[in-house]
Amino acid sequence: MKVIFLDIDGVVATDKEFMMNRNKFSQKNPWARELRVPYGWNKDCVKILNEIIEATDATIVLSSDWRMHWNLEDLDKIFIGNGVIKSPEFVTHQYKRKMSSELEDDRSYQIKEWIDYNKPDTWVAIDDLKLTSLGENFFQTKSSEGLKQTGLKEKIIKKLNNEQESQETNTQG
């Protein structure tokens, strides 16, 4: 199984969406009003996420704090409402006691726990938090750009498809 540990804010919802007129968003989107979704996601970031999913057929595991506010059924509606072609199948676990005072440490720990238990073949974590303890499988976004950062999509696809940096040349005879 290929897995994307996905954060929302700063990855598919950039600072621009966070600062948007929330009343207009909920008026235009009845599903958002019903689920009390505060803002939509960046359409360009969603397009890139969809391209990553199409190129890798990865499973989404939501590591974002959004997992604490909506269940998987509601998250499915939110992902569909925002145009994502695949919804999360799992979420990382929220522990009742904090493992540390740092949000980054907690999120990294929760991702590592999920990996240890489920043993995916390949995985990436995409977040605007600094989860550097996850090593080369971690891809940090800038909250102002999210997945639109130049070259990020290609690196994520290579990692999920387990492709080496120096690809072998295909020779056909």
N, CA, C and O of each residue as an XYZ file, in Angstrom:
692
protein
N       0.834     -1.177      0.000
C       0.000      0.000      0.000
C       0.885      1.249      0.000
O       1.872      1.322      0.731
N       0.521      2.215     -0.820
C       1.180      3.518     -0.855
C       0.303      4.475     -0.050
O      -0.919      4.476     -0.197
N       0.928      5.286      0.795
C       0.165      6.142      1.701
C       0.659      7.580      1.642
O       1.860      7.850      1.621
N      -0.309      8.494      1.617
C      -0.034      9.922      1.776
C      -0.608     10.326      3.127
O      -1.820     10.261      3.331
N       0.256     10.744      4.050
C      -0.205     11.356      5.292
C      -0.417     12.827      4.964
O       0.536     13.556      4.690
N      -1.663     13.250      4.995
C      -2.026     14.559      4.464
C      -2.480     15.519      5.546
O      -3.367     15.215      6.344
N      -1.856     16.676      5.555
C      -2.326     17.816      6.336
C      -3.218     18.636      5.398
O      -3.088     18.523      4.180
N      -4.101     19.440      5.932
C      -4.981     20.273      5.109
C      -4.461     21.707      5.044
O      -4.095     22.198      3.976
N      -4.434     22.370      6.196
C      -4.036     23.784      6.238
C      -2.559     23.926      5.893
O      -1.695     23.302      6.510
N      -2.291     24.760      4.896
C      -0.920     24.961      4.442
C      -0.486     23.974      3.377
O       0.623     24.074      2.852
N      -1.362     23.005      3.046
C      -1.047     22.010      2.022
C      -2.058     22.109      0.874
O      -1.669     22.358     -0.267
N      -3.337     21.920      1.159
C      -4.365     22.091      0.126
C      -5.212     23.337      0.375
O      -5.880     23.820     -0.540
N      -5.192     23.852      1.574
C      -5.820     25.141      1.887
C      -4.683     26.080      2.278
O      -4.053     25.911      3.322
N      -4.433     27.065      1.430
C      -3.324     27.986      1.687
C      -3.787     29.139      2.571
O      -4.960     29.226      2.933
N      -2.857     30.015      2.910
C      -3.192     31.191      3.729
C      -4.334     31.987      3.110
O      -5.171     32.540      3.824
N      -4.367     32.044      1.785
C      -5.409     32.805      1.079
C      -6.796     32.280      1.422
O      -7.702     33.064      1.704
N      -6.971     30.967      1.402
C      -8.272     30.379      1.716
C      -8.619     30.584      3.189
O      -9.776     30.818      3.540
N      -7.614     30.495      4.031
C      -7.827     30.683      5.463
C      -8.347     32.091      5.758
O      -9.127     32.289      6.689
N      -7.909     33.062      4.960
C      -8.276     34.457      5.189
C      -9.511     34.902      4.399
O      -9.931     36.055      4.504
N     -10.087     34.002      3.616
C     -11.203     34.387      2.744
C     -12.455     34.740      3.539
O     -12.528     34.512      4.747
N     -13.436     35.300      2.840
C     -14.725     35.617      3.433
C     -15.481     34.308      3.663
O     -15.981     33.695      2.720
N     -15.554     33.903      4.887
C     -16.134     32.602      5.224
C     -17.645     32.566      5.031
O     -18.206     31.517      4.713
N     -18.305     33.703      5.222
C     -19.756     33.726      5.011
C     -20.105     33.465      3.553
O     -21.025     32.704      3.254
N     -19.367     34.099      2.649
C     -19.618     33.874      1.220
C     -19.388     32.419      0.854
O     -20.157     31.848      0.081
N     -18.343     31.810      1.398
C     -18.038     30.412      1.096
C     -19.186     29.505      1.529
O     -19.632     28.659      0.754
N     -19.660     29.673      2.747
C     -20.726     28.789      3.230
C     -22.048     29.058      2.518
O     -22.856     28.142      2.359
N     -22.284     30.306      2.082
C     -23.511     30.604      1.323
C     -23.485     29.929     -0.041
O     -24.517     29.454     -0.514
N     -22.316     29.881     -0.678
C     -22.188     29.278     -2.010
C     -22.145     27.760     -1.971
O     -22.394     27.117     -2.991
N     -21.836     27.169     -0.820
C     -21.641     25.729     -0.706
C     -22.484     25.158      0.433
O     -22.046     25.140      1.584
N     -23.689     24.694      0.115
C     -24.569     24.157      1.173
C     -23.935     23.021      1.984
O     -24.179     22.906      3.185
N     -23.121     22.180      1.328
C     -22.449     21.103      2.053
C     -21.531     21.659      3.133
O     -21.410     21.076      4.210
N     -20.883     22.786      2.847
C     -19.972     23.402      3.811
C     -20.759     23.988      4.985
O     -20.339     23.886      6.138
N     -21.882     24.589      4.686
C     -22.730     25.141      5.740
C     -23.234     24.008      6.639
O     -23.204     24.116      7.865
N     -23.693     22.928      6.015
C     -24.213     21.774      6.756
C     -23.152     21.164      7.677
O     -23.444     20.809      8.819
N     -21.921     21.046      7.173
C     -20.845     20.413      7.946
C     -20.037     21.417      8.780
O     -19.134     21.035      9.524
N     -20.373     22.691      8.644
C     -19.658     23.766      9.355
C     -18.177     23.813      8.968
O     -17.295     23.973      9.811
N     -17.940     23.666      7.659
C     -16.579     23.761      7.127
C     -16.278     25.251      6.974
O     -17.029     25.962      6.306
N     -15.201     25.733      7.574
C     -14.962     27.181      7.600
C     -14.528     27.807      6.283
O     -14.819     28.979      6.041
N     -13.843     27.064      5.429
C     -13.324     27.617      4.175
C     -13.011     26.487      3.217
O     -12.830     25.336      3.616
N     -12.951     26.843      1.941
C     -12.641     25.869      0.897
C     -11.143     25.725      0.704
O     -10.342     26.382      1.369
N     -10.793     24.866     -0.207
C      -9.390     24.583     -0.477
C      -8.966     25.209     -1.792
O      -9.797     25.494     -2.654
N      -7.686     25.417     -1.936
C      -7.127     26.031     -3.129
C      -7.272     25.080     -4.321
O      -6.788     23.949     -4.286
N      -7.932     25.547     -5.356
C      -8.227     24.690     -6.516
C      -6.951     24.179     -7.204
O      -6.918     23.041     -7.673
N      -5.920     24.997     -7.266
C      -4.661     24.563     -7.879
C      -3.976     23.490     -7.030
O      -3.398     22.547     -7.570
N      -4.039     23.631     -5.711
C      -3.454     22.615     -4.820
C      -4.233     21.303     -4.932
O      -3.641     20.223     -4.930
N      -5.558     21.402     -5.029
C      -6.394     20.211     -5.189
C      -6.068     19.516     -6.504
O      -6.002     18.288     -6.561
N      -5.864     20.303     -7.565
C      -5.516     19.728     -8.873
C      -4.208     18.933     -8.770
O      -4.094     17.840     -9.325
N      -3.244     19.479     -8.069
C      -1.956     18.796     -7.905
C      -2.116     17.545     -7.042
O      -1.532     16.505     -7.346
N      -2.902     17.639     -5.973
C      -3.157     16.447     -5.156
C      -3.798     15.361     -6.007
O      -3.415     14.195     -5.914
N      -4.763     15.729     -6.830
C      -5.412     14.751     -7.708
C      -4.415     14.122     -8.682
O      -4.492     12.924     -8.954
N      -3.489     14.911     -9.206
C      -2.469     14.379    -10.109
C      -1.549     13.404     -9.382
O      -1.145     12.393     -9.957
N      -1.219     13.692     -8.137
C      -0.390     12.784     -7.334
C      -1.148     11.475     -7.110
O      -0.578     10.393     -7.247
N      -2.416     11.575     -6.770
C      -3.236     10.380     -6.531
C      -3.343      9.546     -7.805
O      -3.199      8.324     -7.764
N      -3.594     10.204     -8.933
C      -3.706      9.483    -10.209
C      -2.398      8.781    -10.576
O      -2.419      7.666    -11.098
N      -1.263      9.426    -10.308
C       0.035      8.868    -10.691
C       0.504      7.757     -9.749
O       1.371      6.962    -10.113
N      -0.063      7.698     -8.541
C       0.449      6.753     -7.547
C      -0.596      5.784     -6.997
O      -0.244      4.737     -6.454
N      -1.865      6.122     -7.134
C      -2.969      5.357     -6.535
C      -2.771      5.206     -5.024
O      -3.084      4.164     -4.448
N      -2.250      6.255     -4.396
C      -1.980      6.216     -2.963
C      -3.265      6.353     -2.150
O      -4.242      6.966     -2.579
N      -3.223      5.762     -0.970
C      -4.285      5.878      0.018
C      -4.011      7.116      0.858
O      -2.867      7.385      1.223
N      -5.062      7.868      1.164
C      -4.894      9.055      1.998
C      -5.175      8.699      3.450
O      -6.211      8.122      3.781
N      -4.219      9.060      4.311
C      -4.403      8.985      5.758
C      -4.339     10.423      6.247
O      -3.310     11.085      6.110
N      -5.428     10.902      6.813
C      -5.467     12.289      7.245
C      -4.732     12.437      8.574
O      -5.097     11.814      9.571
N      -3.695     13.267      8.574
C      -2.936     13.553      9.792
C      -3.258     14.955     10.300
O      -2.816     15.338     11.383
N      -4.011     15.706      9.540
C      -4.413     17.070      9.861
C      -5.315     17.108     11.095
O      -5.987     16.129     11.421
N      -5.316     18.242     11.766
C      -6.242     18.427     12.886
C      -7.704     18.362     12.444
O      -8.594     18.218     13.283
N      -7.961     18.466     11.146
C      -9.331     18.337     10.658
C      -9.920     16.987     11.073
O     -11.138     16.860     11.194
N      -9.087     15.999     11.289
C      -9.572     14.664     11.667
C     -10.258     14.677     13.026
O     -11.028     13.769     13.337
N      -9.989     15.692     13.837
C     -10.591     15.775     15.168
C     -11.972     16.423     15.137
O     -12.706     16.366     16.124
N     -12.330     17.035     14.014
C     -13.598     17.764     13.927
C     -14.643     17.061     13.080
O     -15.836     17.336     13.211
N     -14.206     16.153     12.209
C     -15.133     15.445     11.327
C     -14.761     13.968     11.268
O     -13.585     13.610     11.342
N     -15.778     13.113     11.134
C     -15.524     11.680     10.971
C     -15.229     11.389      9.498
O     -15.313     12.284      8.658
N     -14.886     10.143      9.188
C     -14.516      9.787      7.810
C     -15.653     10.029      6.821
O     -15.404     10.422      5.681
N     -16.882      9.802      7.237
C     -18.029     10.040      6.349
C     -18.147     11.524      6.002
O     -18.351     11.876      4.840
N     -18.019     12.388      6.999
C     -18.071     13.830      6.748
C     -16.847     14.297      5.967
O     -16.960     15.160      5.096
N     -15.678     13.732      6.272
C     -14.470     14.083      5.524
C     -14.620     13.714      4.053
O     -14.126     14.428      3.182
N     -15.292     12.614      3.774
C     -15.573     12.223      2.388
C     -16.360     13.329      1.686
O     -16.028     13.697      0.559
N     -17.383     13.854      2.325
C     -18.190     14.939      1.751
C     -17.339     16.193      1.540
O     -17.484     16.886      0.532
N     -16.459     16.477      2.487
C     -15.596     17.660      2.392
C     -14.608     17.500      1.236
O     -14.404     18.437      0.465
N     -14.000     16.335      1.112
C     -13.054     16.093      0.016
C     -13.776     16.165     -1.334
O     -13.280     16.796     -2.268
N     -14.939     15.526     -1.442
C     -15.716     15.585     -2.688
C     -16.124     17.030     -2.984
O     -16.003     17.484     -4.122
N     -16.601     17.746     -1.981
C     -17.014     19.139     -2.157
C     -15.897     20.036     -2.652
O     -16.141     21.021     -3.349
N     -14.666     19.689     -2.288
C     -13.499     20.468     -2.716
C     -12.873     19.936     -4.001
O     -11.873     20.477     -4.472
N     -13.458     18.876     -4.573
C     -12.987     18.374     -5.864
C     -11.879     17.349     -5.811
O     -11.269     17.060     -6.840
N     -11.595     16.788     -4.646
C     -10.552     15.770     -4.537
C     -11.132     14.436     -5.006
O     -12.254     14.082     -4.643
N     -10.369     13.702     -5.810
C     -10.876     12.474     -6.432
C     -10.847     11.256     -5.507
O     -11.404     10.211     -5.841
N     -10.206     11.386     -4.357
C     -10.128     10.273     -3.410
C     -10.171     10.844     -1.999
O      -9.486     11.819     -1.693
N     -10.966     10.239     -1.159
C     -11.104     10.709      0.220
C     -10.232      9.885      1.154
O      -9.790      8.794      0.793
N      -9.983     10.403      2.355
C      -9.178      9.633      3.302
C      -9.870      8.319      3.668
O     -11.086      8.263      3.849
N      -9.066      7.277      3.770
C      -9.586      5.985      4.224
C      -9.306      5.784      5.706
O      -9.967      4.986      6.370
N      -8.318      6.517      6.219
C      -7.920      6.395      7.614
C      -7.529      7.770      8.144
O      -7.317      8.713      7.381
N      -7.438      7.859      9.455
C      -6.869      9.037     10.116
C      -5.838      8.535     11.117
O      -5.928      7.408     11.605
N      -4.858      9.380     11.419
C      -3.926      9.023     12.483
C      -4.670      9.185     13.806
O      -5.638      9.940     13.894
N      -4.218      8.482     14.819
C      -4.896      8.519     16.114
C      -4.503      9.750     16.900
O      -3.353     10.188     16.876
N      -5.476     10.294     17.594
C      -5.226     11.406     18.502
C      -5.095     10.808     19.899
O      -5.993     10.106     20.364
N      -4.012     11.078     20.546
C      -3.786     10.548     21.878
C      -4.327     11.518     22.908
O      -4.208     12.734     22.755
N      -4.919     10.978     23.955
C      -5.524     11.814     24.995
C      -4.476     12.642     25.714
O      -4.716     13.807     26.033
N      -3.335     12.065     25.968
C      -2.284     12.857     26.609
C      -1.261     13.217     25.542
O      -0.898     12.391     24.704
N      -0.814     14.435     25.586
C       0.175     14.884     24.602
C       1.497     14.186     24.866
O       1.923     14.030     26.010
N       2.133     13.773     23.788
C       3.424     13.119     23.907
C       4.521     14.150     24.192
O       5.567     13.818     24.750
N       4.275     15.381     23.808
C       5.199     16.472     24.099
C       4.403     17.763     23.997
O       3.212     17.748     23.685
N       5.054     18.851     24.255
C       4.361     20.132     24.157
C       4.400     20.670     22.730
O       3.792     21.701     22.443
N       5.101     19.993     21.843
C       5.261     20.455     20.473
C       4.301     19.739     19.525
O       4.281     18.510     19.466
N       3.516     20.504     18.790
C       2.584     19.938     17.818
C       3.324     19.089     16.785
O       2.839     18.029     16.389
N       4.496     19.552     16.347
C       5.284     18.818     15.364
C       5.673     17.435     15.879
O       5.578     16.446     15.152
N       6.112     17.371     17.133
C       6.505     16.086     17.720
C       5.310     15.147     17.825
O       5.422     13.953     17.549
N       4.167     15.693     18.226
C       2.954     14.876     18.344
C       2.547     14.306     16.998
O       2.256     13.115     16.887
N       2.526     15.142     15.986
C       2.093     14.678     14.661
C       3.068     13.633     14.117
O       2.641     12.613     13.577
N       4.363     13.878     14.255
C       5.361     12.902     13.804
C       5.179     11.579     14.525
O       5.234     10.518     13.902
N       4.963     11.632     15.832
C       4.762     10.423     16.620
C       3.532      9.651     16.129
O       3.585      8.430     15.979
N       2.434     10.355     15.881
C       1.195      9.715     15.433
C       1.371      9.064     14.066
O       0.844      7.979     13.821
N       2.107      9.721     13.178
C       2.386      9.141     11.855
C       3.245      7.896     12.003
O       2.963      6.868     11.386
N       4.300      7.983     12.824
C       5.183      6.827     13.035
C       4.411      5.648     13.626
O       4.644      4.504     13.237
N       3.505      5.911     14.552
C       2.690      4.851     15.141
C       1.835      4.171     14.070
O       1.719      2.945     14.046
N       1.240      4.971     13.189
C       0.397      4.416     12.118
C       1.252      3.541     11.195
O       0.837      2.449     10.807
N       2.424      4.017     10.854
C       3.335      3.271      9.972
C       3.758      1.955     10.641
O       3.730      0.899     10.010
N       4.141      2.022     11.899
C       4.571      0.813     12.612
C       3.464     -0.228     12.668
O       3.737     -1.423     12.553
N       2.240      0.196     12.841
C       1.119     -0.735     12.961
C       0.655     -1.274     11.606
O       0.346     -2.459     11.479
N       0.605     -0.390     10.581
C       0.023     -0.757      9.280
C       1.040     -1.163      8.220
O       0.681     -1.810      7.236
N       2.281     -0.797      8.405
C       3.390     -1.194      7.517
C       3.120     -0.968      6.020
O       3.104     -1.921      5.242
N       2.908      0.299      5.620
C       2.716      0.566      4.193
C       3.999      0.285      3.411
O       5.099      0.349      3.961
N       3.847     -0.029      2.115
C       5.010     -0.283      1.258
C       5.840      0.985      1.102
O       7.053      0.974      1.311
N       5.185      2.064      0.737
C       5.837      3.369      0.625
C       4.894      4.415      1.197
O       3.680      4.215      1.237
N       5.457      5.522      1.637
C       4.633      6.571      2.224
C       5.347      7.906      2.144
O       6.572      7.980      2.046
N       4.539      8.962      2.189
C       5.040     10.323      2.323
C       4.140     11.045      3.323
O       2.969     10.704      3.489
N       4.702     12.027      3.969
C       3.941     12.922      4.835
C       4.082     14.319      4.251
O       5.194     14.795      4.023
N       2.949     14.976      4.010
C       2.954     16.320      3.440
C       2.316     17.245      4.464
O       1.160     17.067      4.845
N       3.083     18.234      4.904
C       2.627     19.097      5.995
C       3.368     20.421      5.919
O       4.473     20.493      5.381
N       2.751     21.477      6.463
C       3.462     22.743      6.556
C       4.205     22.852      7.889
O       5.018     23.757      8.072
N       3.932     21.939      8.813
C       4.711     21.867     10.042
C       6.062     21.228      9.730
O       6.217     20.544      8.718
N       7.015     21.453     10.590
C       8.365     20.921     10.373
C       8.466     19.544     11.019
O       8.780     19.426     12.204
N       8.195     18.497     10.226
C       8.206     17.113     10.721
C       9.481     16.401     10.281
O       9.431     15.278      9.780
N      10.607     17.050     10.467
C      11.872     16.556      9.941
C      12.287     15.208     10.522
O      13.102     14.508      9.921
N      11.746     14.832     11.672
C      12.107     13.529     12.238
C      11.585     12.376     11.376
O      11.963     11.224     11.590
N      10.720     12.678     10.407
C      10.203     11.656      9.491
C      11.174     11.391      8.337
O      10.941     10.500      7.521
N      12.249     12.154      8.272
C      13.298     11.904      7.287
C      12.906     12.246      5.865
O      12.140     13.178      5.620
N      13.447     11.472      4.928
C      13.294     11.776      3.504
C      11.878     11.537      2.983
O      11.589     11.874      1.835
N      11.006     10.977      3.779
C       9.619     10.762      3.367
C       8.749     11.981      3.673
O       7.568     12.012      3.327
N       9.335     12.971      4.316
C       8.594     14.176      4.681
C       8.804     15.279      3.645
O       9.927     15.561      3.227
N       7.691     15.893      3.245
C       7.718     17.010      2.302
C       7.006     18.190      2.947
O       5.799     18.152      3.189
N       7.778     19.239      3.221
C       7.214     20.422      3.870
C       6.763     21.430      2.821
O       7.461     21.698      1.843
N       5.581     21.977      3.056
C       5.053     23.011      2.178
C       5.118     24.356      2.886
O       5.206     24.428      4.112
N       5.073     25.404      2.103
C       4.920     26.755      2.637
C       3.422     27.018      2.697
O       2.708     26.751      1.730
N       2.943     27.535      3.814
C       1.500     27.726      3.978
C       0.913     28.690      2.948
O      -0.288     28.659      2.680
N       1.748     29.536      2.379
C       1.267     30.476      1.365
C       1.116     29.818     -0.014
O       0.401     30.335     -0.873
N       1.794     28.670     -0.226
C       1.777     28.009     -1.528
C       1.156     26.620     -1.517
O       0.530     26.214     -2.495
N       1.322     25.897     -0.431
C       0.823     24.529     -0.365
C       1.480     23.656     -1.421
O       2.672     23.789     -1.700
N       0.694     22.763     -2.005
C       1.215     21.821     -2.996
C       1.650     22.481     -4.303
O       2.205     21.806     -5.170
N       1.414     23.765     -4.461
C       1.795     24.461     -5.701
C       3.297     24.742     -5.782
O       3.769     25.227     -6.810
N       4.046     24.453     -4.738
C       5.483     24.716     -4.752
C       6.150     24.008     -5.917
O       5.885     22.834     -6.176
N       6.999     24.710     -6.604
C       7.680     24.191     -7.783
C       8.451     22.914     -7.468
O       9.236     22.867     -6.521
N       8.217     21.880     -8.271
C       8.958     20.625     -8.176
C       8.484     19.669     -7.102
O       8.938     18.525     -7.058
N       7.587     20.101     -6.238
C       7.143     19.265     -5.126
C       6.354     18.048     -5.600
O       6.581     16.936     -5.124
N       5.440     18.253     -6.525
C       4.608     17.148     -7.024
C       5.479     16.019     -7.569
O       5.245     14.852     -7.256
N       6.462     16.350     -8.366
C       7.323     15.343     -8.985
C       8.099     14.549     -7.939
O       8.243     13.333     -8.057
N       8.601     15.243     -6.909
C       9.355     14.567     -5.850
C       8.460     13.604     -5.070
O       8.880     12.500     -4.722
N       7.237     14.023     -4.802
C       6.293     13.176     -4.066
C       5.943     11.941     -4.884
O       5.923     10.829     -4.356
N       5.668     12.131     -6.163
C       5.324     10.999     -7.033
C       6.487     10.013     -7.106
O       6.275      8.804     -7.005
N       7.712     10.510     -7.279
C       8.900      9.634     -7.321
C       9.027      8.825     -6.038
O       9.290      7.623     -6.074
N       8.840      9.490     -4.912
C       8.981      8.809     -3.628
C       7.909      7.726     -3.472
O       8.216      6.605     -3.067
N       6.662      8.053     -3.789
C       5.579      7.079     -3.644
C       5.701      5.914     -4.625
O       5.350      4.780     -4.296
N       6.193      6.191     -5.812
C       6.357      5.129     -6.814
C       7.693      4.419     -6.668
O       8.057      3.569     -7.481
N       8.424      4.786     -5.606
C       9.692      4.136     -5.288
C      10.692      4.221     -6.436
O      11.423      3.271     -6.717
N      10.708      5.373     -7.090
C      11.623      5.584     -8.212
C      12.908      6.208     -7.693
O      12.880      7.086     -6.832
N      14.015      5.754     -8.215
C      15.309      6.295     -7.829
C      15.511      7.649     -8.498
O      14.934      7.930     -9.549
N      16.331      8.472     -7.880
C      16.635      9.785     -8.447
C      17.257      9.657     -9.834
O      16.914     10.414    -10.743
N      18.171      8.701     -9.998
C      18.773      8.483    -11.318
C      18.054      7.305    -11.963
O      18.373      6.146    -11.700
N      17.088      7.617    -12.802
C      16.279      6.570    -13.418
C      17.083      5.823    -14.478
O      17.916      6.394    -15.180
N      16.802      4.528    -14.565
C      17.454      3.728    -15.590
C      16.910      4.115    -16.945
O      15.735      4.456    -17.077
N      17.757      4.061    -17.944
C      17.337      4.401    -19.299
C      16.606      3.226    -19.911
O      17.063      2.084    -19.851
N      15.480      3.524    -20.493
C      14.703      2.482    -21.197
C      15.264      2.328    -22.597
O      15.341      3.296    -23.355
N      15.650      1.132    -22.932
C      16.119      0.892    -24.296
C      15.188     -0.104    -24.954
O      14.881     -1.157    -24.397
N      14.757      0.239    -26.116
C      13.880     -0.646    -26.848
C      14.589     -1.096    -28.114
O      15.239     -0.296    -28.787
N      14.463     -2.372    -28.434
C      15.178     -2.902    -29.584
C      14.324     -3.202    -30.743
O      14.820     -3.655    -31.775
